[in-house]
């Protein structure tokens, strides 16, 4: 019977620990995701092709692109 008494008396503490652990895990995931998105946004600054210029074979095969 001692195990049941122990379970009830520590139930709230265990639930609070679980919730704290869950919140910590979510915060770490969010920080990791934000860090990943920040680097992705910086890399995506590659200039797009100009729609007014035609795409030529020379432009596609030129190894010394700008």
PDB file with one MODEL, atoms N, CA, C and O in Angstrom:
MODEL        1
ATOM      1  N   UNK A   1       0.814  -1.204   0.000  1.00  0.00           N
ATOM      2  CA  UNK A   1       0.000   0.000   0.000  1.00  0.00           C
ATOM      3  C   UNK A   1       0.852   1.261   0.000  1.00  0.00           C
ATOM      4  O   UNK A   1       0.366   2.329  -0.372  1.00  0.00           O
ATOM      5  N   UNK A   2       2.091   1.162   0.402  1.00  0.00           N
ATOM      6  CA  UNK A   2       2.967   2.319   0.463  1.00  0.00           C
ATOM      7  C   UNK A   2       3.226   2.921  -0.910  1.00  0.00           C
ATOM      8  O   UNK A   2       3.422   4.130  -1.024  1.00  0.00           O
ATOM      9  N   UNK A   3       3.230   2.106  -1.942  1.00  0.00           N
ATOM     10  CA  UNK A   3       3.488   2.599  -3.288  1.00  0.00           C
ATOM     11  C   UNK A   3       2.364   3.522  -3.769  1.00  0.00           C
ATOM     12  O   UNK A   3       2.630   4.496  -4.473  1.00  0.00           O
ATOM     13  N   UNK A   4       1.129   3.232  -3.403  1.00  0.00           N
ATOM     14  CA  UNK A   4       0.004   4.074  -3.817  1.00  0.00           C
ATOM     15  C   UNK A   4       0.054   5.430  -3.124  1.00  0.00           C
ATOM     16  O   UNK A   4      -0.232   6.465  -3.726  1.00  0.00           O
ATOM     17  N   UNK A   5       0.417   5.405  -1.868  1.00  0.00           N
ATOM     18  CA  UNK A   5       0.524   6.648  -1.125  1.00  0.00           C
ATOM     19  C   UNK A   5       1.629   7.506  -1.734  1.00  0.00           C
ATOM     20  O   UNK A   5       1.471   8.720  -1.858  1.00  0.00           O
ATOM     21  N   UNK A   6       2.713   6.904  -2.105  1.00  0.00           N
ATOM     22  CA  UNK A   6       3.839   7.620  -2.699  1.00  0.00           C
ATOM     23  C   UNK A   6       3.450   8.192  -4.063  1.00  0.00           C
ATOM     24  O   UNK A   6       3.832   9.316  -4.386  1.00  0.00           O
ATOM     25  N   UNK A   7       2.708   7.450  -4.854  1.00  0.00           N
ATOM     26  CA  UNK A   7       2.296   7.901  -6.186  1.00  0.00           C
ATOM     27  C   UNK A   7       1.444   9.151  -6.096  1.00  0.00           C
ATOM     28  O   UNK A   7       1.688  10.124  -6.810  1.00  0.00           O
ATOM     29  N   UNK A   8       0.446   9.133  -5.225  1.00  0.00           N
ATOM     30  CA  UNK A   8      -0.444  10.287  -5.108  1.00  0.00           C
ATOM     31  C   UNK A   8       0.276  11.517  -4.586  1.00  0.00           C
ATOM     32  O   UNK A   8       0.006  12.635  -5.026  1.00  0.00           O
ATOM     33  N   UNK A   9       1.180  11.314  -3.661  1.00  0.00           N
ATOM     34  CA  UNK A   9       1.844  12.463  -3.053  1.00  0.00           C
ATOM     35  C   UNK A   9       2.865  13.098  -4.002  1.00  0.00           C
ATOM     36  O   UNK A   9       3.187  14.276  -3.847  1.00  0.00           O
ATOM     37  N   UNK A  10       3.374  12.354  -4.970  1.00  0.00           N
ATOM     38  CA  UNK A  10       4.377  12.906  -5.895  1.00  0.00           C
ATOM     39  C   UNK A  10       3.808  13.139  -7.292  1.00  0.00           C
ATOM     40  O   UNK A  10       4.550  13.543  -8.187  1.00  0.00           O
ATOM     41  N   UNK A  11       2.537  12.900  -7.501  1.00  0.00           N
ATOM     42  CA  UNK A  11       1.942  13.019  -8.835  1.00  0.00           C
ATOM     43  C   UNK A  11       2.061  14.436  -9.388  1.00  0.00           C
ATOM     44  O   UNK A  11       2.453  14.612 -10.542  1.00  0.00           O
ATOM     45  N   UNK A  12       1.733  15.438  -8.596  1.00  0.00           N
ATOM     46  CA  UNK A  12       1.775  16.813  -9.084  1.00  0.00           C
ATOM     47  C   UNK A  12       3.201  17.246  -9.398  1.00  0.00           C
ATOM     48  O   UNK A  12       3.428  17.959 -10.375  1.00  0.00           O
ATOM     49  N   UNK A  13       4.148  16.834  -8.599  1.00  0.00           N
ATOM     50  CA  UNK A  13       5.543  17.183  -8.856  1.00  0.00           C
ATOM     51  C   UNK A  13       6.022  16.554 -10.164  1.00  0.00           C
ATOM     52  O   UNK A  13       6.720  17.194 -10.950  1.00  0.00           O
ATOM     53  N   UNK A  14       5.641  15.299 -10.386  1.00  0.00           N
ATOM     54  CA  UNK A  14       6.046  14.616 -11.621  1.00  0.00           C
ATOM     55  C   UNK A  14       5.412  15.275 -12.841  1.00  0.00           C
ATOM     56  O   UNK A  14       6.058  15.415 -13.879  1.00  0.00           O
ATOM     57  N   UNK A  15       4.145  15.681 -12.719  1.00  0.00           N
ATOM     58  CA  UNK A  15       3.478  16.354 -13.832  1.00  0.00           C
ATOM     59  C   UNK A  15       4.138  17.691 -14.152  1.00  0.00           C
ATOM     60  O   UNK A  15       4.288  18.050 -15.320  1.00  0.00           O
ATOM     61  N   UNK A  16       4.529  18.421 -13.121  1.00  0.00           N
ATOM     62  CA  UNK A  16       5.209  19.693 -13.335  1.00  0.00           C
ATOM     63  C   UNK A  16       6.566  19.484 -14.000  1.00  0.00           C
ATOM     64  O   UNK A  16       6.960  20.273 -14.858  1.00  0.00           O
ATOM     65  N   UNK A  17       7.279  18.441 -13.618  1.00  0.00           N
ATOM     66  CA  UNK A  17       8.564  18.132 -14.242  1.00  0.00           C
ATOM     67  C   UNK A  17       8.376  17.768 -15.716  1.00  0.00           C
ATOM     68  O   UNK A  17       9.148  18.196 -16.574  1.00  0.00           O
ATOM     69  N   UNK A  18       7.348  16.978 -15.995  1.00  0.00           N
ATOM     70  CA  UNK A  18       7.059  16.598 -17.386  1.00  0.00           C
ATOM     71  C   UNK A  18       6.748  17.822 -18.231  1.00  0.00           C
ATOM     72  O   UNK A  18       7.248  17.955 -19.348  1.00  0.00           O
ATOM     73  N   UNK A  19       5.922  18.718 -17.699  1.00  0.00           N
ATOM     74  CA  UNK A  19       5.548  19.915 -18.440  1.00  0.00           C
ATOM     75  C   UNK A  19       6.770  20.804 -18.678  1.00  0.00           C
ATOM     76  O   UNK A  19       6.933  21.346 -19.771  1.00  0.00           O
ATOM     77  N   UNK A  20       7.622  20.959 -17.677  1.00  0.00           N
ATOM     78  CA  UNK A  20       8.828  21.759 -17.835  1.00  0.00           C
ATOM     79  C   UNK A  20       9.745  21.152 -18.897  1.00  0.00           C
ATOM     80  O   UNK A  20      10.332  21.865 -19.711  1.00  0.00           O
ATOM     81  N   UNK A  21       9.858  19.829 -18.875  1.00  0.00           N
ATOM     82  CA  UNK A  21      10.691  19.141 -19.861  1.00  0.00           C
ATOM     83  C   UNK A  21      10.130  19.330 -21.271  1.00  0.00           C
ATOM     84  O   UNK A  21      10.882  19.561 -22.217  1.00  0.00           O
ATOM     85  N   UNK A  22       8.809  19.231 -21.406  1.00  0.00           N
ATOM     86  CA  UNK A  22       8.155  19.404 -22.698  1.00  0.00           C
ATOM     87  C   UNK A  22       8.358  20.831 -23.219  1.00  0.00           C
ATOM     88  O   UNK A  22       8.660  21.024 -24.397  1.00  0.00           O
ATOM     89  N   UNK A  23       8.193  21.830 -22.345  1.00  0.00           N
ATOM     90  CA  UNK A  23       8.366  23.222 -22.755  1.00  0.00           C
ATOM     91  C   UNK A  23       9.810  23.507 -23.145  1.00  0.00           C
ATOM     92  O   UNK A  23      10.059  24.252 -24.093  1.00  0.00           O
ATOM     93  N   UNK A  24      10.768  22.921 -22.421  1.00  0.00           N
ATOM     94  CA  UNK A  24      12.177  23.105 -22.740  1.00  0.00           C
ATOM     95  C   UNK A  24      12.484  22.519 -24.108  1.00  0.00           C
ATOM     96  O   UNK A  24      13.208  23.119 -24.902  1.00  0.00           O
ATOM     97  N   UNK A  25      11.928  21.340 -24.378  1.00  0.00           N
ATOM     98  CA  UNK A  25      12.146  20.676 -25.662  1.00  0.00           C
ATOM     99  C   UNK A  25      11.564  21.505 -26.809  1.00  0.00           C
ATOM    100  O   UNK A  25      12.195  21.658 -27.855  1.00  0.00           O
ATOM    101  N   UNK A  26      10.351  22.039 -26.605  1.00  0.00           N
ATOM    102  CA  UNK A  26       9.737  22.869 -27.632  1.00  0.00           C
ATOM    103  C   UNK A  26      10.528  24.149 -27.871  1.00  0.00           C
ATOM    104  O   UNK A  26      10.667  24.585 -29.014  1.00  0.00           O
ATOM    105  N   UNK A  27      11.044  24.753 -26.811  1.00  0.00           N
ATOM    106  CA  UNK A  27      11.843  25.968 -26.944  1.00  0.00           C
ATOM    107  C   UNK A  27      13.128  25.688 -27.724  1.00  0.00           C
ATOM    108  O   UNK A  27      13.548  26.502 -28.546  1.00  0.00           O
ATOM    109  N   UNK A  28      13.752  24.535 -27.464  1.00  0.00           N
ATOM    110  CA  UNK A  28      14.958  24.172 -28.198  1.00  0.00           C
ATOM    111  C   UNK A  28      14.655  23.947 -29.678  1.00  0.00           C
ATOM    112  O   UNK A  28      15.421  24.370 -30.544  1.00  0.00           O
ATOM    113  N   UNK A  29      13.541  23.281 -29.966  1.00  0.00           N
ATOM    114  CA  UNK A  29      13.147  23.061 -31.359  1.00  0.00           C
ATOM    115  C   UNK A  29      12.895  24.382 -32.068  1.00  0.00           C
ATOM    116  O   UNK A  29      13.304  24.568 -33.214  1.00  0.00           O
ATOM    117  N   UNK A  30      12.213  25.305 -31.378  1.00  0.00           N
ATOM    118  CA  UNK A  30      11.900  26.600 -31.969  1.00  0.00           C
ATOM    119  C   UNK A  30      13.175  27.390 -32.243  1.00  0.00           C
ATOM    120  O   UNK A  30      13.303  28.010 -33.299  1.00  0.00           O
ATOM    121  N   UNK A  31      14.113  27.375 -31.308  1.00  0.00           N
ATOM    122  CA  UNK A  31      15.375  28.087 -31.492  1.00  0.00           C
ATOM    123  C   UNK A  31      16.167  27.491 -32.655  1.00  0.00           C
ATOM    124  O   UNK A  31      16.770  28.215 -33.448  1.00  0.00           O
ATOM    125  N   UNK A  32      16.154  26.175 -32.742  1.00  0.00           N
ATOM    126  CA  UNK A  32      16.865  25.503 -33.833  1.00  0.00           C
ATOM    127  C   UNK A  32      16.229  25.849 -35.181  1.00  0.00           C
ATOM    128  O   UNK A  32      16.928  26.116 -36.158  1.00  0.00           O
ATOM    129  N   UNK A  33      14.897  25.840 -35.220  1.00  0.00           N
ATOM    130  CA  UNK A  33      14.189  26.161 -36.455  1.00  0.00           C
ATOM    131  C   UNK A  33      14.449  27.602 -36.880  1.00  0.00           C
ATOM    132  O   UNK A  33      14.676  27.868 -38.060  1.00  0.00           O
ATOM    133  N   UNK A  34      14.418  28.542 -35.921  1.00  0.00           N
ATOM    134  CA  UNK A  34      14.662  29.945 -36.240  1.00  0.00           C
ATOM    135  C   UNK A  34      16.090  30.150 -36.729  1.00  0.00           C
ATOM    136  O   UNK A  34      16.322  30.937 -37.646  1.00  0.00           O
ATOM    137  N   UNK A  35      17.039  29.457 -36.131  1.00  0.00           N
ATOM    138  CA  UNK A  35      18.422  29.571 -36.573  1.00  0.00           C
ATOM    139  C   UNK A  35      18.577  29.034 -37.992  1.00  0.00           C
ATOM    140  O   UNK A  35      19.301  29.602 -38.809  1.00  0.00           O
ATOM    141  N   UNK A  36      17.898  27.950 -38.264  1.00  0.00           N
ATOM    142  CA  UNK A  36      17.971  27.351 -39.594  1.00  0.00           C
ATOM    143  C   UNK A  36      17.321  28.260 -40.632  1.00  0.00           C
ATOM    144  O   UNK A  36      17.863  28.423 -41.726  1.00  0.00           O
ATOM    145  N   UNK A  37      16.183  28.852 -40.317  1.00  0.00           N
ATOM    146  CA  UNK A  37      15.490  29.744 -41.239  1.00  0.00           C
ATOM    147  C   UNK A  37      16.302  31.006 -41.481  1.00  0.00           C
ATOM    148  O   UNK A  37      16.293  31.537 -42.591  1.00  0.00           O
ATOM    149  N   UNK A  38      16.992  31.489 -40.482  1.00  0.00           N
ATOM    150  CA  UNK A  38      17.803  32.694 -40.630  1.00  0.00           C
ATOM    151  C   UNK A  38      18.913  32.497 -41.638  1.00  0.00           C
ATOM    152  O   UNK A  38      19.170  33.386 -42.450  1.00  0.00           O
ATOM    153  N   UNK A  39      19.578  31.351 -41.606  1.00  0.00           N
ATOM    154  CA  UNK A  39      20.645  31.095 -42.564  1.00  0.00           C
ATOM    155  C   UNK A  39      20.080  30.846 -43.952  1.00  0.00           C
ATOM    156  O   UNK A  39      20.712  31.199 -44.948  1.00  0.00           O
ATOM    157  N   UNK A  40      18.925  30.256 -44.031  1.00  0.00           N
ATOM    158  CA  UNK A  40      18.315  29.985 -45.328  1.00  0.00           C
ATOM    159  C   UNK A  40      17.938  31.285 -46.025  1.00  0.00           C
ATOM    160  O   UNK A  40      18.121  31.410 -47.236  1.00  0.00           O
ATOM    161  N   UNK A  41      17.416  32.252 -45.282  1.00  0.00           N
ATOM    162  CA  UNK A  41      17.012  33.527 -45.863  1.00  0.00           C
ATOM    163  C   UNK A  41      18.208  34.287 -46.419  1.00  0.00           C
ATOM    164  O   UNK A  41      18.087  34.958 -47.444  1.00  0.00           O
ATOM    165  N   UNK A  42      19.356  34.193 -45.763  1.00  0.00           N
ATOM    166  CA  UNK A  42      20.546  34.878 -46.240  1.00  0.00           C
ATOM    167  C   UNK A  42      21.064  34.245 -47.525  1.00  0.00           C
ATOM    168  O   UNK A  42      21.557  34.951 -48.405  1.00  0.00           O
ATOM    169  N   UNK A  43      20.961  32.928 -47.644  1.00  0.00           N
ATOM    170  CA  UNK A  43      21.449  32.233 -48.823  1.00  0.00           C
ATOM    171  C   UNK A  43      20.545  32.445 -50.037  1.00  0.00           C
ATOM    172  O   UNK A  43      20.993  32.286 -51.172  1.00  0.00           O
ATOM    173  N   UNK A  44      19.308  32.792 -49.817  1.00  0.00           N
ATOM    174  CA  UNK A  44      18.367  32.918 -50.921  1.00  0.00           C
ATOM    175  C   UNK A  44      18.448  34.276 -51.620  1.00  0.00           C
ATOM    176  O   UNK A  44      17.535  34.632 -52.365  1.00  0.00           O
ATOM    177  N   UNK A  45      19.507  35.033 -51.398  1.00  0.00           N
ATOM    178  CA  UNK A  45      19.644  36.349 -52.028  1.00  0.00           C
ATOM    179  C   UNK A  45      20.329  36.262 -53.388  1.00  0.00           C
ATOM    180  O   UNK A  45      20.944  37.232 -53.831  1.00  0.00           O
ATOM    181  N   UNK A  46      20.232  35.123 -54.052  1.00  0.00           N
ATOM    182  CA  UNK A  46      20.797  34.951 -55.384  1.00  0.00           C
ATOM    183  C   UNK A  46      19.924  35.745 -56.361  1.00  0.00           C
ATOM    184  O   UNK A  46      18.701  35.600 -56.347  1.00  0.00           O
ATOM    185  N   UNK A  47      20.527  36.569 -57.198  1.00  0.00           N
ATOM    186  CA  UNK A  47      19.724  37.374 -58.114  1.00  0.00           C
ATOM    187  C   UNK A  47      18.971  36.499 -59.120  1.00  0.00           C
ATOM    188  O   UNK A  47      19.526  35.542 -59.660  1.00  0.00           O
ATOM    189  N   UNK A  48      17.750  36.827 -59.356  1.00  0.00           N
ATOM    190  CA  UNK A  48      16.926  36.081 -60.304  1.00  0.00           C
ATOM    191  C   UNK A  48      17.221  36.556 -61.728  1.00  0.00           C
ATOM    192  O   UNK A  48      17.792  37.627 -61.933  1.00  0.00           O
ATOM    193  N   UNK A  49      16.827  35.753 -62.692  1.00  0.00           N
ATOM    194  CA  UNK A  49      17.016  36.132 -64.086  1.00  0.00           C
ATOM    195  C   UNK A  49      16.097  37.292 -64.449  1.00  0.00           C
ATOM    196  O   UNK A  49      14.968  37.397 -63.970  1.00  0.00           O
ATOM    197  N   UNK A  50      16.616  38.152 -65.306  1.00  0.00           N
ATOM    198  CA  UNK A  50      15.821  39.285 -65.764  1.00  0.00           C
ATOM    199  C   UNK A  50      14.844  38.797 -66.836  1.00  0.00           C
ATOM    200  O   UNK A  50      15.258  38.193 -67.825  1.00  0.00           O
ATOM    201  N   UNK A  51      13.576  39.055 -66.643  1.00  0.00           N
ATOM    202  CA  UNK A  51      12.553  38.565 -67.563  1.00  0.00           C
ATOM    203  C   UNK A  51      12.592  39.291 -68.900  1.00  0.00           C
ATOM    204  O   UNK A  51      12.092  38.771 -69.897  1.00  0.00           O
ATOM    205  N   UNK A  52      13.176  40.479 -68.936  1.00  0.00           N
ATOM    206  CA  UNK A  52      13.203  41.226 -70.193  1.00  0.00           C
ATOM    207  C   UNK A  52      14.309  40.747 -71.139  1.00  0.00           C
ATOM    208  O   UNK A  52      14.257  41.026 -72.336  1.00  0.00           O
ATOM    209  N   UNK A  53      15.303  40.032 -70.615  1.00  0.00           N
ATOM    210  CA  UNK A  53      16.392  39.531 -71.458  1.00  0.00           C
ATOM    211  C   UNK A  53      16.082  38.114 -71.918  1.00  0.00           C
ATOM    212  O   UNK A  53      15.590  37.305 -71.131  1.00  0.00           O
ATOM    213  N   UNK A  54      16.363  37.802 -73.177  1.00  0.00           N
ATOM    214  CA  UNK A  54      16.144  36.420 -73.649  1.00  0.00           C
ATOM    215  C   UNK A  54      17.259  35.500 -73.143  1.00  0.00           C
ATOM    216  O   UNK A  54      18.395  35.932 -72.944  1.00  0.00           O
ATOM    217  N   UNK A  55      16.917  34.243 -72.942  1.00  0.00           N
ATOM    218  CA  UNK A  55      17.896  33.255 -72.507  1.00  0.00           C
ATOM    219  C   UNK A  55      18.514  32.637 -73.753  1.00  0.00           C
ATOM    220  O   UNK A  55      17.821  32.028 -74.567  1.00  0.00           O
ATOM    221  N   UNK A  56      19.831  32.801 -73.893  1.00  0.00           N
ATOM    222  CA  UNK A  56      20.531  32.291 -75.072  1.00  0.00           C
ATOM    223  C   UNK A  56      21.358  31.066 -74.688  1.00  0.00           C
ATOM    224  O   UNK A  56      21.584  30.792 -73.510  1.00  0.00           O
ATOM    225  N   UNK A  57      21.801  30.342 -75.704  1.00  0.00           N
ATOM    226  CA  UNK A  57      22.634  29.174 -75.490  1.00  0.00           C
ATOM    227  C   UNK A  57      23.968  29.574 -74.882  1.00  0.00           C
ATOM    228  O   UNK A  57      24.514  28.857 -74.044  1.00  0.00           O
ATOM    229  N   UNK A  58      24.490  30.713 -75.302  1.00  0.00           N
ATOM    230  CA  UNK A  58      25.748  31.203 -74.765  1.00  0.00           C
ATOM    231  C   UNK A  58      25.612  31.499 -73.263  1.00  0.00           C
ATOM    232  O   UNK A  58      26.524  31.210 -72.489  1.00  0.00           O
ATOM    233  N   UNK A  59      24.500  32.060 -72.866  1.00  0.00           N
ATOM    234  CA  UNK A  59      24.260  32.352 -71.450  1.00  0.00           C
ATOM    235  C   UNK A  59      24.199  31.071 -70.619  1.00  0.00           C
ATOM    236  O   UNK A  59      24.697  31.032 -69.493  1.00  0.00           O
ATOM    237  N   UNK A  60      23.592  30.032 -71.172  1.00  0.00           N
ATOM    238  CA  UNK A  60      23.461  28.765 -70.453  1.00  0.00           C
ATOM    239  C   UNK A  60      24.781  28.001 -70.357  1.00  0.00           C
ATOM    240  O   UNK A  60      25.031  27.338 -69.351  1.00  0.00           O
ATOM    241  N   UNK A  61      25.636  28.083 -71.394  1.00  0.00           N
ATOM    242  CA  UNK A  61      26.846  27.269 -71.430  1.00  0.00           C
ATOM    243  C   UNK A  61      28.095  28.038 -71.036  1.00  0.00           C
ATOM    244  O   UNK A  61      29.173  27.443 -71.006  1.00  0.00           O
ATOM    245  N   UNK A  62      28.014  29.303 -70.739  1.00  0.00           N
ATOM    246  CA  UNK A  62      29.172  30.112 -70.406  1.00  0.00           C
ATOM    247  C   UNK A  62      29.703  29.708 -69.014  1.00  0.00           C
ATOM    248  O   UNK A  62      28.984  29.840 -68.023  1.00  0.00           O
ATOM    249  N   UNK A  63      30.952  29.219 -68.932  1.00  0.00           N
ATOM    250  CA  UNK A  63      31.488  28.825 -67.618  1.00  0.00           C
ATOM    251  C   UNK A  63      31.882  30.021 -66.763  1.00  0.00           C
ATOM    252  O   UNK A  63      32.022  29.871 -65.549  1.00  0.00           O
ATOM    253  N   UNK A  64      32.062  31.175 -67.333  1.00  0.00           N
ATOM    254  CA  UNK A  64      32.443  32.376 -66.600  1.00  0.00           C
ATOM    255  C   UNK A  64      31.238  33.276 -66.354  1.00  0.00           C
ATOM    256  O   UNK A  64      31.217  34.443 -66.747  1.00  0.00           O
ATOM    257  N   UNK A  65      30.254  32.712 -65.703  1.00  0.00           N
ATOM    258  CA  UNK A  65      29.037  33.489 -65.435  1.00  0.00           C
ATOM    259  C   UNK A  65      29.322  34.582 -64.415  1.00  0.00           C
ATOM    260  O   UNK A  65      30.258  34.480 -63.623  1.00  0.00           O
ATOM    261  N   UNK A  66      28.526  35.598 -64.443  1.00  0.00           N
ATOM    262  CA  UNK A  66      28.675  36.734 -63.532  1.00  0.00           C
ATOM    263  C   UNK A  66      28.203  36.385 -62.165  1.00  0.00           C
ATOM    264  O   UNK A  66      28.253  37.221 -61.262  1.00  0.00           O
TER     265      UNK A  66
ENDMDL
END
